Amino acid sequence: MTFKLGLTGSIGMGKSTTAHMFEDEGCAVWDADAAVHRLYGKGGAGVAPVGKLFPNAVKDGAVSRDALRSVISQDATALARIEAIVHPLVADDRAHFVATSDAHIIVFDIPLLFETGGDTAMDAVAVVHVDAEIQKARVLARGTMSEDQFHAMLKKQMPSAEKCKRADFLIETDTVEHARAQVHSVVQQIKSRSCHA
């Protein structure tokens, strides 16, 4: 029986790094962002349907995320129309991953897990979190968004405190060593729980 663990957390909390730690523990990891990249890449299943709706969003046989952002900023209905195409394709990608994995624990790395109701399909949810100051410093250090953009992004996400309240497991990512120890503990707890089920 495969155990489905949702992994989520707000921007800058260290979710991607934590997902790699689960891989190191022998878990299979499905990454929602990577799935979207596959769908938007050359030959991806999302290129033709998105291109049909928004021809300007396709460049060199792939969906350009910059072009999509531009479309979304100019057309209030664009995001919902894009999501109507992409969400079912992402769900298919996830289902294929599950069907072809023989791992005991599959970790689903999904940024908006709670916001999209995806937590209901999981056996448990782990939330990565860290102090707000560290979170802000990490995001701004990337150099990919301004402080205003960072705050705008936070407003679109469920507050971290609310995610933590709804979690089955909490993983604090203040240091790599601490996070790794907590990931190991989560995996051991799931394995022992499965043995007694």
Backbone as JSON Lines, residues from 0, in Angstrom:
{"i":0,"aa":"M","n":[0.85,-1.2,0.0],"ca":[0.0,0.0,0.0],"c":[0.89,1.25,0.0]}
{"i":1,"aa":"T","n":[0.7,2.1,-0.98],"ca":[1.51,3.33,-1.07],"c":[0.93,4.4,-0.16]}
{"i":2,"aa":"F","n":[1.81,5.07,0.57],"ca":[1.41,6.17,1.45],"c":[1.61,7.47,0.7]}
{"i":3,"aa":"K","n":[0.56,8.3,0.62],"ca":[0.63,9.57,-0.1],"c":[0.83,10.71,0.89]}
{"i":4,"aa":"L","n":[2.01,11.34,0.82],"ca":[2.33,12.45,1.71],"c":[2.38,13.75,0.91]}
{"i":5,"aa":"G","n":[1.5,14.68,1.25],"ca":[1.55,16.01,0.63],"c":[2.64,16.83,1.29]}
{"i":6,"aa":"L","n":[3.41,17.55,0.49],"ca":[4.46,18.43,1.02],"c":[4.19,19.83,0.52]}
{"i":7,"aa":"T","n":[4.03,20.77,1.44],"ca":[3.72,22.13,1.03],"c":[4.35,23.13,1.99]}
{"i":8,"aa":"G","n":[4.22,24.4,1.64],"ca":[4.79,25.47,2.44],"c":[4.85,26.72,1.59]}
{"i":9,"aa":"S","n":[4.85,27.85,2.23],"ca":[4.86,29.12,1.5],"c":[6.2,29.35,0.81]}
{"i":10,"aa":"I","n":[6.23,30.36,-0.04],"ca":[7.44,30.7,-0.78],"c":[8.62,30.96,0.17]}
{"i":11,"aa":"G","n":[9.8,30.45,-0.18],"ca":[11.01,30.71,0.61],"c":[11.15,29.88,1.87]}
{"i":12,"aa":"M","n":[10.28,28.89,2.04],"ca":[10.32,28.07,3.26],"c":[11.28,26.88,3.15]}
{"i":13,"aa":"G","n":[11.78,26.61,1.93],"ca":[12.73,25.5,1.78],"c":[12.09,24.2,1.33]}
{"i":14,"aa":"K","n":[10.97,24.31,0.64],"ca":[10.22,23.11,0.24],"c":[10.99,22.24,-0.75]}
{"i":15,"aa":"S","n":[11.6,22.86,-1.75],"ca":[12.33,22.08,-2.77],"c":[13.5,21.31,-2.14]}
{"i":16,"aa":"T","n":[14.23,21.98,-1.27],"ca":[15.35,21.34,-0.58],"c":[14.85,20.17,0.27]}
{"i":17,"aa":"T","n":[13.72,20.39,0.94],"ca":[13.13,19.34,1.77],"c":[12.67,18.16,0.92]}
{"i":18,"aa":"A","n":[12.11,18.45,-0.26],"ca":[11.68,17.37,-1.16],"c":[12.86,16.47,-1.53]}
{"i":19,"aa":"H","n":[14.02,17.08,-1.77],"ca":[15.23,16.29,-2.09],"c":[15.64,15.4,-0.91]}
{"i":20,"aa":"M","n":[15.41,15.9,0.3],"ca":[15.73,15.1,1.49],"c":[14.84,13.86,1.57]}
{"i":21,"aa":"F","n":[13.57,14.02,1.17],"ca":[12.67,12.85,1.14],"c":[13.16,11.84,0.09]}
{"i":22,"aa":"E","n":[13.66,12.35,-1.03],"ca":[14.24,11.44,-2.05],"c":[15.42,10.68,-1.48]}
{"i":23,"aa":"D","n":[16.24,11.39,-0.71],"ca":[17.41,10.75,-0.09],"c":[16.99,9.64,0.88]}
{"i":24,"aa":"E","n":[15.77,9.75,1.41],"ca":[15.24,8.74,2.34],"c":[14.58,7.58,1.59]}
{"i":25,"aa":"G","n":[14.61,7.63,0.25],"ca":[14.03,6.54,-0.54],"c":[12.59,6.75,-0.98]}
{"i":26,"aa":"C","n":[12.06,7.94,-0.74],"ca":[10.69,8.24,-1.18],"c":[10.71,8.66,-2.65]}
{"i":27,"aa":"A","n":[9.6,8.41,-3.34],"ca":[9.42,8.95,-4.7],"c":[8.82,10.34,-4.53]}
{"i":28,"aa":"V","n":[9.28,11.31,-5.32],"ca":[8.76,12.68,-5.2],"c":[8.18,13.13,-6.54]}
{"i":29,"aa":"W","n":[6.9,13.54,-6.49],"ca":[6.25,14.15,-7.65],"c":[6.17,15.65,-7.4]}
{"i":30,"aa":"D","n":[6.7,16.43,-8.34],"ca":[6.83,17.87,-8.19],"c":[5.83,18.56,-9.13]}
{"i":31,"aa":"A","n":[4.85,19.27,-8.56],"ca":[3.81,19.93,-9.36],"c":[4.4,20.95,-10.33]}
{"i":32,"aa":"D","n":[5.37,21.75,-9.86],"ca":[5.98,22.77,-10.74],"c":[6.71,22.11,-11.91]}
{"i":33,"aa":"A","n":[7.41,21.01,-11.62],"ca":[8.14,20.3,-12.68],"c":[7.16,19.72,-13.7]}
{"i":34,"aa":"A","n":[5.99,19.28,-13.21],"ca":[4.97,18.73,-14.12],"c":[4.48,19.81,-15.08]}
{"i":35,"aa":"V","n":[4.27,21.02,-14.56],"ca":[3.84,22.14,-15.42],"c":[4.93,22.47,-16.44]}
{"i":36,"aa":"H","n":[6.19,22.44,-16.01],"ca":[7.31,22.69,-16.95],"c":[7.3,21.65,-18.07]}
{"i":37,"aa":"R","n":[7.04,20.39,-17.72],"ca":[6.97,19.33,-18.75],"c":[5.84,19.6,-19.73]}
{"i":38,"aa":"L","n":[4.69,20.0,-19.2],"ca":[3.52,20.27,-20.05],"c":[3.74,21.46,-20.97]}
{"i":39,"aa":"Y","n":[4.5,22.46,-20.49],"ca":[4.75,23.68,-21.27],"c":[5.97,23.56,-22.19]}
{"i":40,"aa":"G","n":[6.81,22.55,-21.96],"ca":[8.03,22.39,-22.76],"c":[7.72,21.88,-24.16]}
{"i":41,"aa":"K","n":[8.76,21.86,-25.01],"ca":[8.58,21.36,-26.38],"c":[8.01,19.96,-26.37]}
{"i":42,"aa":"G","n":[6.94,19.74,-27.13],"ca":[6.31,18.43,-27.18],"c":[5.39,18.16,-26.0]}
{"i":43,"aa":"G","n":[5.28,19.11,-25.08],"ca":[4.42,18.93,-23.9],"c":[2.95,18.97,-24.26]}
{"i":44,"aa":"A","n":[2.14,18.27,-23.45],"ca":[0.7,18.15,-23.74],"c":[-0.05,19.47,-23.61]}
{"i":45,"aa":"G","n":[0.55,20.45,-22.93],"ca":[-0.14,21.73,-22.75],"c":[0.11,22.74,-23.85]}
{"i":46,"aa":"V","n":[1.09,22.49,-24.7],"ca":[1.49,23.5,-25.7],"c":[0.37,23.78,-26.7]}
{"i":47,"aa":"A","n":[-0.19,22.74,-27.32],"ca":[-1.22,22.95,-28.35],"c":[-2.49,23.6,-27.8]}
{"i":48,"aa":"P","n":[-3.07,23.08,-26.68],"ca":[-4.3,23.72,-26.19],"c":[-4.1,25.15,-25.7]}
{"i":49,"aa":"V","n":[-2.96,25.43,-25.06],"ca":[-2.7,26.81,-24.61],"c":[-2.48,27.71,-25.84]}
{"i":50,"aa":"G","n":[-1.75,27.18,-26.84],"ca":[-1.48,27.93,-28.06],"c":[-2.74,28.23,-28.85]}
{"i":51,"aa":"K","n":[-3.71,27.34,-28.75],"ca":[-4.98,27.55,-29.45],"c":[-5.73,28.74,-28.85]}
{"i":52,"aa":"L","n":[-5.69,28.83,-27.52],"ca":[-6.35,29.94,-26.82],"c":[-5.57,31.24,-26.95]}
{"i":53,"aa":"F","n":[-4.25,31.13,-26.74],"ca":[-3.38,32.32,-26.72],"c":[-2.16,32.07,-27.61]}
{"i":54,"aa":"P","n":[-2.3,32.27,-28.93],"ca":[-1.19,31.98,-29.86],"c":[0.11,32.7,-29.52]}
{"i":55,"aa":"N","n":[-0.01,33.9,-28.95],"ca":[1.2,34.68,-28.62],"c":[1.99,34.08,-27.46]}
{"i":56,"aa":"A","n":[1.37,33.14,-26.72],"ca":[2.04,32.57,-25.55],"c":[3.01,31.45,-25.92]}
{"i":57,"aa":"V","n":[2.96,30.99,-27.18],"ca":[3.85,29.9,-27.61],"c":[5.01,30.46,-28.42]}
{"i":58,"aa":"K","n":[6.22,30.15,-27.97],"ca":[7.45,30.59,-28.65],"c":[8.34,29.37,-28.88]}
{"i":59,"aa":"D","n":[8.79,29.19,-30.1],"ca":[9.69,28.07,-30.43],"c":[9.14,26.71,-29.98]}
{"i":60,"aa":"G","n":[7.84,26.51,-30.14],"ca":[7.26,25.2,-29.83],"c":[7.03,24.92,-28.36]}
{"i":61,"aa":"A","n":[7.19,25.94,-27.51],"ca":[6.97,25.77,-26.07],"c":[6.16,26.96,-25.55]}
{"i":62,"aa":"V","n":[5.48,26.76,-24.43],"ca":[4.73,27.86,-23.82],"c":[5.72,28.74,-23.05]}
{"i":63,"aa":"S","n":[5.68,30.03,-23.34],"ca":[6.54,30.98,-22.64],"c":[5.81,31.47,-21.4]}
{"i":64,"aa":"R","n":[6.4,31.24,-20.24],"ca":[5.76,31.67,-18.99],"c":[5.69,33.19,-18.91]}
{"i":65,"aa":"D","n":[6.71,33.87,-19.44],"ca":[6.69,35.35,-19.44],"c":[5.52,35.85,-20.29]}
{"i":66,"aa":"A","n":[5.33,35.22,-21.46],"ca":[4.23,35.62,-22.34],"c":[2.88,35.34,-21.67]}
{"i":67,"aa":"L","n":[2.79,34.21,-20.97],"ca":[1.55,33.88,-20.26],"c":[1.25,34.91,-19.18]}
{"i":68,"aa":"R","n":[2.3,35.3,-18.43],"ca":[2.11,36.3,-17.37],"c":[1.56,37.59,-17.97]}
{"i":69,"aa":"S","n":[2.1,37.96,-19.13],"ca":[1.66,39.17,-19.81],"c":[0.19,39.06,-20.21]}
{"i":70,"aa":"V","n":[-0.2,37.89,-20.75],"ca":[-1.59,37.64,-21.14],"c":[-2.51,37.76,-19.92]}
{"i":71,"aa":"I","n":[-2.09,37.12,-18.82],"ca":[-2.91,37.1,-17.59],"c":[-3.08,38.52,-17.03]}
{"i":72,"aa":"S","n":[-2.03,39.34,-17.14],"ca":[-2.12,40.7,-16.6],"c":[-3.05,41.58,-17.43]}
{"i":73,"aa":"Q","n":[-3.26,41.21,-18.7],"ca":[-4.11,42.03,-19.59],"c":[-5.53,41.49,-19.74]}
{"i":74,"aa":"D","n":[-5.76,40.24,-19.34],"ca":[-7.07,39.61,-19.55],"c":[-7.51,38.94,-18.26]}
{"i":75,"aa":"A","n":[-8.54,39.5,-17.63],"ca":[-9.0,39.01,-16.32],"c":[-9.5,37.57,-16.36]}
{"i":76,"aa":"T","n":[-9.91,37.09,-17.54],"ca":[-10.45,35.73,-17.63],"c":[-9.37,34.69,-18.0]}
{"i":77,"aa":"A","n":[-8.18,35.18,-18.34],"ca":[-7.14,34.29,-18.88],"c":[-6.71,33.2,-17.9]}
{"i":78,"aa":"L","n":[-6.48,33.56,-16.65],"ca":[-5.96,32.6,-15.68],"c":[-6.91,31.4,-15.53]}
{"i":79,"aa":"A","n":[-8.19,31.69,-15.36],"ca":[-9.17,30.6,-15.19],"c":[-9.21,29.71,-16.44]}
{"i":80,"aa":"R","n":[-9.07,30.31,-17.62],"ca":[-9.11,29.52,-18.86],"c":[-7.86,28.65,-18.99]}
{"i":81,"aa":"I","n":[-6.72,29.19,-18.58],"ca":[-5.46,28.43,-18.63],"c":[-5.53,27.28,-17.62]}
{"i":82,"aa":"E","n":[-6.02,27.58,-16.41],"ca":[-6.11,26.55,-15.37],"c":[-7.05,25.41,-15.79]}
{"i":83,"aa":"A","n":[-8.11,25.75,-16.53],"ca":[-9.06,24.73,-17.0],"c":[-8.37,23.74,-17.94]}
{"i":84,"aa":"I","n":[-7.34,24.21,-18.64],"ca":[-6.55,23.34,-19.53],"c":[-5.5,22.57,-18.74]}
{"i":85,"aa":"V","n":[-4.77,23.3,-17.91],"ca":[-3.57,22.75,-17.28],"c":[-3.88,21.81,-16.11]}
{"i":86,"aa":"H","n":[-4.86,22.14,-15.27],"ca":[-5.13,21.31,-14.08],"c":[-5.43,19.85,-14.41]}
{"i":87,"aa":"P","n":[-6.3,19.57,-15.41],"ca":[-6.53,18.15,-15.74],"c":[-5.27,17.46,-16.27]}
{"i":88,"aa":"L","n":[-4.44,18.19,-17.02],"ca":[-3.19,17.61,-17.54],"c":[-2.22,17.3,-16.41]}
{"i":89,"aa":"V","n":[-2.16,18.19,-15.43],"ca":[-1.3,17.97,-14.25],"c":[-1.81,16.75,-13.47]}
{"i":90,"aa":"A","n":[-3.13,16.65,-13.34],"ca":[-3.72,15.5,-12.63],"c":[-3.37,14.19,-13.35]}
{"i":91,"aa":"D","n":[-3.4,14.21,-14.69],"ca":[-3.01,13.01,-15.47],"c":[-1.55,12.66,-15.24]}
{"i":92,"aa":"D","n":[-0.69,13.68,-15.21],"ca":[0.74,13.48,-14.98],"c":[0.97,12.83,-13.62]}
{"i":93,"aa":"R","n":[0.25,13.34,-12.63],"ca":[0.37,12.82,-11.26],"c":[-0.11,11.36,-11.19]}
{"i":94,"aa":"A","n":[-1.24,11.08,-11.83],"ca":[-1.79,9.73,-11.82],"c":[-0.84,8.75,-12.49]}
{"i":95,"aa":"H","n":[-0.2,9.17,-13.58],"ca":[0.77,8.33,-14.28],"c":[1.97,8.05,-13.38]}
{"i":96,"aa":"F","n":[2.42,9.08,-12.65],"ca":[3.56,8.93,-11.73],"c":[3.24,7.89,-10.66]}
{"i":97,"aa":"V","n":[2.04,7.99,-10.08],"ca":[1.63,7.06,-9.03],"c":[1.55,5.63,-9.58]}
{"i":98,"aa":"A","n":[0.95,5.51,-10.78],"ca":[0.76,4.19,-11.37],"c":[2.07,3.49,-11.71]}
{"i":99,"aa":"T","n":[3.11,4.27,-11.98],"ca":[4.39,3.68,-12.41],"c":[5.43,3.65,-11.29]}
{"i":100,"aa":"S","n":[5.06,4.11,-10.09],"ca":[6.01,4.12,-8.97],"c":[5.82,2.9,-8.09]}
{"i":101,"aa":"D","n":[6.93,2.33,-7.62],"ca":[6.81,1.21,-6.69],"c":[7.31,1.6,-5.29]}
{"i":102,"aa":"A","n":[7.42,2.9,-5.06],"ca":[7.9,3.39,-3.75],"c":[6.81,3.19,-2.69]}
{"i":103,"aa":"H","n":[7.26,2.94,-1.46],"ca":[6.34,2.76,-0.34],"c":[5.68,4.09,0.03]}
{"i":104,"aa":"I","n":[6.48,5.18,-0.07],"ca":[5.97,6.52,0.24],"c":[6.17,7.41,-0.99]}
{"i":105,"aa":"I","n":[5.07,8.03,-1.44],"ca":[5.19,9.03,-2.52],"c":[4.92,10.4,-1.91]}
{"i":106,"aa":"V","n":[5.85,11.31,-2.14],"ca":[5.72,12.68,-1.65],"c":[5.25,13.56,-2.81]}
{"i":107,"aa":"F","n":[4.18,14.31,-2.58],"ca":[3.63,15.2,-3.59],"c":[3.99,16.64,-3.22]}
{"i":108,"aa":"D","n":[4.96,17.19,-3.93],"ca":[5.46,18.54,-3.68],"c":[4.54,19.51,-4.42]}
{"i":109,"aa":"I","n":[3.6,20.11,-3.68],"ca":[2.57,20.96,-4.29],"c":[2.48,22.29,-3.52]}
{"i":110,"aa":"P","n":[2.93,23.39,-4.13],"ca":[2.94,24.67,-3.42],"c":[1.56,25.1,-2.88]}
{"i":111,"aa":"L","n":[0.52,24.96,-3.68],"ca":[-0.82,25.42,-3.27],"c":[-1.72,24.23,-2.88]}
{"i":112,"aa":"L","n":[-1.16,23.3,-2.13],"ca":[-1.89,22.08,-1.77],"c":[-3.19,22.37,-1.04]}
{"i":113,"aa":"F","n":[-3.14,23.2,0.01],"ca":[-4.35,23.52,0.77],"c":[-5.27,24.42,-0.04]}
{"i":114,"aa":"E","n":[-4.68,25.41,-0.74],"ca":[-5.48,26.38,-1.48],"c":[-6.33,25.71,-2.57]}
{"i":115,"aa":"T","n":[-5.83,24.61,-3.13],"ca":[-6.55,23.93,-4.22],"c":[-7.35,22.72,-3.73]}
{"i":116,"aa":"G","n":[-7.31,22.46,-2.4],"ca":[-8.05,21.32,-1.85],"c":[-7.36,19.99,-2.09]}
{"i":117,"aa":"G","n":[-6.11,20.03,-2.56],"ca":[-5.36,18.81,-2.85],"c":[-5.04,17.97,-1.63]}
{"i":118,"aa":"D","n":[-5.11,18.6,-0.45],"ca":[-4.8,17.87,0.79],"c":[-5.78,16.73,1.04]}
{"i":119,"aa":"T","n":[-7.0,16.83,0.48],"ca":[-8.01,15.8,0.72],"c":[-7.65,14.46,0.06]}
{"i":120,"aa":"A","n":[-6.75,14.5,-0.93],"ca":[-6.34,13.26,-1.62],"c":[-5.12,12.62,-0.97]}
{"i":121,"aa":"M","n":[-4.6,13.22,0.11],"ca":[-3.38,12.74,0.76],"c":[-3.69,11.94,2.02]}
{"i":122,"aa":"D","n":[-2.77,11.04,2.37],"ca":[-2.89,10.31,3.63],"c":[-2.43,11.17,4.81]}
{"i":123,"aa":"A","n":[-1.52,12.1,4.52],"ca":[-1.03,13.04,5.53],"c":[-0.37,14.21,4.8]}
{"i":124,"aa":"V","n":[-0.18,15.32,5.52],"ca":[0.45,16.5,4.93],"c":[1.59,16.98,5.83]}
{"i":125,"aa":"A","n":[2.74,17.24,5.21],"ca":[3.88,17.83,5.92],"c":[4.03,19.28,5.44]}
{"i":126,"aa":"V","n":[4.17,20.19,6.37],"ca":[4.33,21.61,6.03],"c":[5.72,22.06,6.45]}
{"i":127,"aa":"V","n":[6.45,22.67,5.49],"ca":[7.76,23.24,5.82],"c":[7.54,24.69,6.25]}
{"i":128,"aa":"H","n":[8.28,25.08,7.27],"ca":[8.1,26.46,7.76],"c":[9.4,26.96,8.35]}
{"i":129,"aa":"V","n":[9.47,28.27,8.45],"ca":[10.63,28.91,9.06],"c":[10.19,30.31,9.51]}
{"i":130,"aa":"D","n":[10.96,30.92,10.35],"ca":[10.69,32.28,10.82],"c":[10.49,33.24,9.64]}
{"i":131,"aa":"A","n":[9.54,34.17,9.76],"ca":[9.18,35.1,8.66],"c":[10.37,35.91,8.16]}
{"i":132,"aa":"E","n":[11.27,36.29,9.07],"ca":[12.44,37.1,8.65],"c":[13.38,36.27,7.77]}
{"i":133,"aa":"I","n":[13.58,35.01,8.14],"ca":[14.45,34.12,7.34],"c":[13.79,33.89,5.98]}
{"i":134,"aa":"Q","n":[12.48,33.68,5.98],"ca":[11.75,33.47,4.74],"c":[11.96,34.65,3.78]}
{"i":135,"aa":"K","n":[11.75,35.86,4.29],"ca":[11.89,37.07,3.47],"c":[13.32,37.21,2.95]}
{"i":136,"aa":"A","n":[14.3,36.99,3.82],"ca":[15.71,37.11,3.42],"c":[16.05,36.12,2.32]}
{"i":137,"aa":"R","n":[15.54,34.88,2.43],"ca":[15.81,33.86,1.42],"c":[15.24,34.27,0.06]}
{"i":138,"aa":"V","n":[14.0,34.73,0.06],"ca":[13.34,35.07,-1.2],"c":[14.04,36.26,-1.86]}
{"i":139,"aa":"L","n":[14.33,37.29,-1.09],"ca":[14.95,38.49,-1.67],"c":[16.38,38.22,-2.12]}
{"i":140,"aa":"A","n":[17.06,37.25,-1.47],"ca":[18.44,36.89,-1.85],"c":[18.49,36.25,-3.23]}
{"i":141,"aa":"R","n":[17.36,35.65,-3.66],"ca":[17.33,35.03,-5.0],"c":[17.47,36.07,-6.1]}
{"i":142,"aa":"G","n":[17.04,37.3,-5.81],"ca":[17.14,38.36,-6.81],"c":[16.12,38.27,-7.92]}
{"i":143,"aa":"T","n":[15.07,37.45,-7.72],"ca":[14.07,37.27,-8.79],"c":[12.8,38.08,-8.54]}
{"i":144,"aa":"M","n":[12.65,38.62,-7.32],"ca":[11.47,39.46,-7.08],"c":[11.78,40.55,-6.06]}
{"i":145,"aa":"S","n":[11.04,41.64,-6.19],"ca":[11.2,42.77,-5.27],"c":[10.43,42.47,-3.98]}
{"i":146,"aa":"E","n":[10.64,43.32,-2.98],"ca":[9.93,43.13,-1.71],"c":[8.42,43.26,-1.93]}
{"i":147,"aa":"D","n":[8.0,44.19,-2.79],"ca":[6.57,44.36,-3.09],"c":[5.99,43.11,-3.74]}
{"i":148,"aa":"Q","n":[6.74,42.54,-4.68],"ca":[6.28,41.31,-5.36],"c":[6.18,40.15,-4.36]}
{"i":149,"aa":"F","n":[7.15,40.1,-3.44],"ca":[7.15,39.06,-2.41],"c":[5.88,39.16,-1.55]}
{"i":150,"aa":"H","n":[5.55,40.39,-1.12],"ca":[4.35,40.58,-0.28],"c":[3.07,40.28,-1.07]}
{"i":151,"aa":"A","n":[3.08,40.62,-2.36],"ca":[1.91,40.32,-3.2],"c":[1.73,38.81,-3.33]}
{"i":152,"aa":"M","n":[2.85,38.08,-3.46],"ca":[2.81,36.62,-3.56],"c":[2.26,36.01,-2.25]}
{"i":153,"aa":"L","n":[2.71,36.53,-1.12],"ca":[2.24,36.03,0.17],"c":[0.72,36.19,0.32]}
{"i":154,"aa":"K","n":[0.19,37.31,-0.22],"ca":[-1.25,37.55,-0.11],"c":[-2.07,36.51,-0.87]}
{"i":155,"aa":"K","n":[-1.46,35.91,-1.91],"ca":[-2.17,34.91,-2.71],"c":[-2.15,33.54,-2.04]}
{"i":156,"aa":"Q","n":[-1.27,33.36,-1.06],"ca":[-1.1,32.07,-0.41],"c":[-1.76,32.07,0.96]}
{"i":157,"aa":"M","n":[-2.21,30.89,1.38],"ca":[-2.74,30.75,2.74],"c":[-1.62,31.1,3.72]}
{"i":158,"aa":"P","n":[-1.91,31.85,4.8],"ca":[-0.84,32.19,5.76],"c":[-0.14,30.94,6.29]}
{"i":159,"aa":"S","n":[1.16,31.06,6.48],"ca":[1.95,29.92,6.94],"c":[1.43,29.35,8.25]}
{"i":160,"aa":"A","n":[0.99,30.23,9.15],"ca":[0.49,29.76,10.46],"c":[-0.73,28.86,10.28]}
{"i":161,"aa":"E","n":[-1.59,29.21,9.31],"ca":[-2.79,28.41,9.03],"c":[-2.39,27.05,8.46]}
{"i":162,"aa":"K","n":[-1.39,27.05,7.55],"ca":[-0.91,25.78,6.98],"c":[-0.37,24.89,8.09]}
{"i":163,"aa":"C","n":[0.4,25.49,8.99],"ca":[1.0,24.72,10.09],"c":[-0.08,24.09,10.98]}
{"i":164,"aa":"K","n":[-1.17,24.83,11.22],"ca":[-2.27,24.3,12.03],"c":[-2.9,23.08,11.39]}
{"i":165,"aa":"R","n":[-2.93,23.06,10.06],"ca":[-3.61,21.98,9.34],"c":[-2.69,20.79,9.02]}
{"i":166,"aa":"A","n":[-1.41,20.92,9.36],"ca":[-0.43,19.89,9.01],"c":[-0.49,18.69,9.94]}
{"i":167,"aa":"D","n":[-0.13,17.53,9.39],"ca":[0.07,16.33,10.21],"c":[1.5,16.28,10.73]}
{"i":168,"aa":"F","n":[2.42,16.83,9.91],"ca":[3.84,16.89,10.29],"c":[4.35,18.29,9.99]}
{"i":169,"aa":"L","n":[5.2,18.81,10.89],"ca":[5.84,20.11,10.67],"c":[7.33,19.89,10.51]}
{"i":170,"aa":"I","n":[7.92,20.57,9.51],"ca":[9.36,20.48,9.28],"c":[9.92,21.9,9.28]}
{"i":171,"aa":"E","n":[10.67,22.22,10.32],"ca":[11.28,23.55,10.4],"c":[12.61,23.53,9.66]}
{"i":172,"aa":"T","n":[12.78,24.46,8.72],"ca":[13.96,24.45,7.85],"c":[14.96,25.54,8.23]}
{"i":173,"aa":"D","n":[15.15,25.75,9.53],"ca":[16.1,26.77,9.98],"c":[17.54,26.4,9.64]}
{"i":174,"aa":"T","n":[17.86,25.1,9.73],"ca":[19.18,24.62,9.29],"c":[18.97,23.33,8.49]}
{"i":175,"aa":"V","n":[19.92,23.03,7.62],"ca":[19.83,21.81,6.8],"c":[19.81,20.58,7.69]}
{"i":176,"aa":"E","n":[20.67,20.55,8.7],"ca":[20.77,19.39,9.59],"c":[19.45,19.15,10.33]}
{"i":177,"aa":"H","n":[18.86,20.24,10.83],"ca":[17.61,20.12,11.58],"c":[16.5,19.61,10.65]}
{"i":178,"aa":"A","n":[16.43,20.17,9.46],"ca":[15.4,19.74,8.49],"c":[15.58,18.27,8.14]}
{"i":179,"aa":"R","n":[16.82,17.87,7.89],"ca":[17.09,16.47,7.5],"c":[16.67,15.5,8.61]}
{"i":180,"aa":"A","n":[16.94,15.87,9.85],"ca":[16.57,15.01,10.99],"c":[15.05,14.87,11.09]}
{"i":181,"aa":"Q","n":[14.34,15.97,10.83],"ca":[12.87,15.93,10.9],"c":[12.29,15.11,9.75]}
{"i":182,"aa":"V","n":[12.87,15.22,8.56],"ca":[12.43,14.42,7.41],"c":[12.6,12.93,7.73]}
{"i":183,"aa":"H","n":[13.76,12.59,8.29],"ca":[14.03,11.2,8.66],"c":[12.98,10.71,9.65]}
{"i":184,"aa":"S","n":[12.66,11.56,10.63],"ca":[11.67,11.21,11.65],"c":[10.29,11.0,11.04]}
{"i":185,"aa":"V","n":[9.9,11.87,10.1],"ca":[8.59,11.73,9.43],"c":[8.52,10.4,8.69]}
{"i":186,"aa":"V","n":[9.58,10.08,7.94],"ca":[9.6,8.83,7.17],"c":[9.49,7.62,8.12]}
{"i":187,"aa":"Q","n":[10.22,7.66,9.23],"ca":[10.18,6.55,10.2],"c":[8.78,6.41,10.81]}
{"i":188,"aa":"Q","n":[8.15,7.55,11.11],"ca":[6.8,7.51,11.7],"c":[5.8,6.9,10.7]}
{"i":189,"aa":"I","n":[5.92,7.29,9.43],"ca":[5.0,6.76,8.4],"c":[5.23,5.25,8.24]}
{"i":190,"aa":"K","n":[6.5,4.85,8.23],"ca":[6.8,3.41,8.07],"c":[6.27,2.61,9.24]}
{"i":191,"aa":"S","n":[6.42,3.13,10.46],"ca":[5.95,2.38,11.63],"c":[4.42,2.38,11.66]}
{"i":192,"aa":"R","n":[3.82,3.47,11.24],"ca":[2.35,3.55,11.18],"c":[1.81,2.53,10.18]}
{"i":193,"aa":"S","n":[2.5,2.41,9.03],"ca":[2.08,1.46,7.98],"c":[2.22,0.02,8.45]}
{"i":194,"aa":"C","n":[3.25,-0.23,9.25],"ca":[3.47,-1.59,9.76],"c":[2.36,-2.02,10.71]}
{"i":195,"aa":"H","n":[1.81,-1.01,11.43],"ca":[0.78,-1.34,12.43],"c":[-0.63,-1.22,11.88]}
{"i":196,"aa":"A","n":[-0.72,-0.79,10.61],"ca":[-2.05,-0.55,10.02],"c":[-2.75,-1.88,9.74]}
